[in-house]
Every structure is written in structure tokens, then in C-alpha cells.
Amino acid sequence: MDRDPARWAELRALLERLLDGTPAQRATLLADVRRGDPALASELSRLLRLEPRARHFMDPPGEPRAGERSSPWAGP
């Protein structure tokens, strides 16, 4: 990815729109971006694939996430 500050600002703005959108809105926006700038769309797609892993990055350690059990021995 280009290190140009304007390029990063564009990527960040688009990424925020994508993260705020529904899956259908994400697909539409990515398709629009891909038509104009395939490299930017590829970078956005890569970052979106990381989102599920990063969602709970700042959670305190030891606390289960929503829908997770606190230990392998805990009941459902």
C-alpha cells in the first residue's frame, strides 16, 4: 500500500464506511471501489478480513466474549 498521507486518508474513510455498513452495503461499496481502484479495493478487503479478529482486541484479558464460555469446562 502506498504511504502517501492522502491515500491513507482515503483508505481510512472508506474502511470506516465499510465497517459501518451491512454486508450488502459492504459488497456494493467494494465493487464500486474495485471498478475505480482495484489495488485500494484489495487492501480494503484484506483489512475487512482482519476485522473479526480485531473486534475484541481491547477486551480485558480473562473475560469471556459475548457467546463464549469462560472455560472449556463451563457449561453452555
Secondary structure, 3 states (H helix, E strand, C coil): CCCCHHHHHHHHHHHHHHHHCCHHHHHHHHHHHHHHCHHHHHHHHHHHHHHHHHCCCCCCCCCCCCCCCCCCCCCC
